Amino acid sequence: ASSGWLQPPRFIQRISSNASSHSSWIWPKAEPKRVVSEQLSYQITSLLESVTSGYIDHTGKKRAGTAAIVSKLGHPVAGKTGTTNEAKDALFIGYTPHYVAGVWVGYTNNRSLGAKEYGGRVAAPIWLHLMKTIHRELPKQPFTVPQEGLTFTTIDPTSGKLATQQGIEEVFLEGTAPKEFAPSPDQGSQEDFLLQQFR
């Protein structure tokens, strides 16, 4: 969410009405440090956007992401749903170009939330409600794309190779994009070709 920069968290130890003493009750701010390249960070963001905006499966069919409901925010959203065994915990952690927020739903005694109570069903709607409020006056903007070090390539969703016809655009770190082309639909496999020769 921060393009690869780690900013250690700051904790509020107490609240005081004496504004001049605030330095003693908020932990000092640490300097951020880069822990992931901005290119890899954007590639992860691109992948996590499919959790909210949907994706194309290996058969070429459009599928809804597990947190499709948060696309109603109207801003780009990347995130991940989570559900623990027996639905004891349901989570959604998501971010926009403006803010990051996480929502956990569960009982303090670790009992199950019940059947079909998943992160996308119970945590994501809470996240959406919160983010609609704090994004009300914010401009809609895309995630920042690094100017170098990435390749945008159209691939065949079935094979993962370069598309010869229709395909989906994916982002790759420079030098990691596929180099082979997928067979066209009217072209049989190599095995079919060999069998045909022997017939």
Salt bridges, closest charged atoms under 4 A:
ASP57 OD2 - ARG63 NE 2.82
GLU86 OE1 - LYS88 NZ 3.63
GLU117 OE1 - ARG121 NE 3.55
GLU180 OE1 - LYS161 NZ 3.42
